[in-house]
Amino acid sequence: MKSQLQFCFILLAMIACKRTASVDESSAVTSPQTTAAPAMDTSKINSADSLAKTIDATVKTTDEIAPVPAKTKICDPNFTKLSSPRKSMHIIYVTNFNPEEFKCWVNLEEYGIKTCGGNLGIVFFVDNANIKTNSTPPNYIDDNTLKTTGIGRFEYNGKYWELKGASIWKRTGKGYGYYNTDNQLGG
């Protein structure tokens, strides 16, 4: 009899704690939550373990958070040749370029290799079609223009290629200082 009485007190204490916790939580949350536990027949319960299982099965958790899908970064650059100030130098206008997407930088590398065609060459990638070239080496483009519109500089010396991001001109903005290679293996 004593063990049955202790079990009843434990059951009442657990139910009282659950109700107090529900009241405290609902006052802190703007949308009220109603959690109703069904009435249980205590004569059918044999142990504290079965009681815990029954209570856990009837109380639903509302803390489930739906996962937020990751944003897909789009990279589908288009290349347009603007000019060639000298035979081995090319200035390319690039649209749909996302500097934070690694694949876009790989596309610049591939286009630079294709443009040089196995010959010595330098390719400047810019994101503004209205740039003016000049006759002063080494860039044939004003440094301020490269600072505001330059994306990268690809160079192939006949054996090795290298792509440097716009950080070489101190361009600011997301992702522009992110990519530089020093590829001594030629690709």
DACOR-V761961 format. One record per backbone hydrogen bond with DSSP energy under -1.0 kcal/mol. CO is the residue of the C=O (numbers start at 1). NH is the residue of the N-H. If there is no record, write none. Layout:
CO/NH, CO/NH
This chain:
1/5, 2/6, 3/7, 4/8, 5/9, 6/10, 7/11, 8/12, 9/13, 10/14, 11/15, 12/16, 13/17, 14/18, 15/19, 16/20, 17/21, 18/22, 19/23, 20/24, 21/25, 22/26, 23/27, 25/29, 41/44, 47/51, 48/52, 49/53, 50/54, 51/55, 52/56, 53/57, 54/58, 55/59, 78/95, 80/93, 83/91, 86/89, 88/122, 90/124, 91/82, 91/83, 92/126, 93/80, 95/78, 96/76, 98/101, 102/106, 103/107, 104/108, 105/109, 106/110, 107/111, 108/112, 109/113, 110/114, 111/115, 112/116, 113/117, 116/119, 121/156, 122/90, 123/154, 124/92, 125/151, 125/152, 126/94, 129/131, 136/140, 140/134, 142/146, 143/147, 144/148, 145/149, 146/150, 149/127, 151/166, 152/125, 153/164, 154/123, 155/162, 156/121, 160/157, 162/155, 163/181, 164/153, 165/168, 166/169, 166/171, 167/170, 173/176, 175/178, 179/165, 182/184
